[in-house]
Amino acid sequence: MTIRNSLQIAGLLGASLAAATDSHYSIDPTHTFPSFEADHFGISVWRGKLNQTTGKVILDRAARTGSVNVTVDLKSIDFGMDALNTWAAGPEFFNTTLYPSATYVGRFTKFNGDMPAQVDGELTLHGVTRPVRLTLNSFACKAHPMLKREWCGADAIATFSRDMFGLSMGKDYGFKMDVTLRIQVEAIKDE
């Protein structure tokens, strides 16, 4: 075996070992509910949530790297009022017939120790993709008491202007376009 071949094998082995430190997690849809806050005529703040979320998280705490890939079913919007849910899913707002979901794809870009603190990514909503930064107010992992696998959770927040995604309904009436997105998320390590 030549020195060159030995170096190539060592490089491949090193790359395999590095990749092996990545942990893969599936988002738990029964414990993940993005919620939002938005202005209503400048006199109150309306809140709602989205009830169906799926996705994957990849995390290498030692290397301080990782990614998220999340899909939210926009038909699952829940203001706590059936008529408003139906309207928001309809053609005047989300138009879920054409745009049934929102996606967020990002990378962990800041860590506190070995725990992620920030995600920079792109949100695709209503057929438009824009950068959105998530700040992780908390992030923790521990053993799930029943599944006996690692279990991680986070509290994330972001603010964006909805009219940048073509969702400008109410702007002419003085609605503020800023939306605060709050995400409670839990994920279970894949077997």
Stockholm file with secondary structure:
# STOCKHOLM 1.0

chainA/1-191         MTIRNSLQIAGLLGASLAAATDSHYSIDPTHTFPSFEADHFGISVWRGKLNQTTGKVILDRAARTGSVNVTVDLKSIDFGMDALNTWAAGPEFFNTTLYPSATYVGRFTKFNGDMPAQVDGELTLHGVTRPVRLTLNSFACKAHPMLKREWCGADAIATFSRDMFGLSMGKDYGFKMDVTLRIQVEAIKDE
#=GR chainA/1-191 SS CCHHHHHHHHHHHHHHHHHHTCEEEEECTTSCEEEEEEEETTTEEEEEEECCEEEEEEEETTTTEEEEEEEEEGGGEECSCHHHHHHHHSTTTTCTTTCCEEEEEEEEEEEETTEEEEEEEEEEETTEEEEEEEEEEEEEEEECTTTCSEEEEEEEEEEEEGGGGTCCTTGGGTCCCEEEEEEEEEEEECC
#=GC SS_cons         CCHHHHHHHHHHHHHHHHHHTCEEEEECTTSCEEEEEEEETTTEEEEEEECCEEEEEEEETTTTEEEEEEEEEGGGEECSCHHHHHHHHSTTTTCTTTCCEEEEEEEEEEEETTEEEEEEEEEEETTEEEEEEEEEEEEEEEECTTTCSEEEEEEEEEEEEGGGGTCCTTGGGTCCCEEEEEEEEEEEECC
//
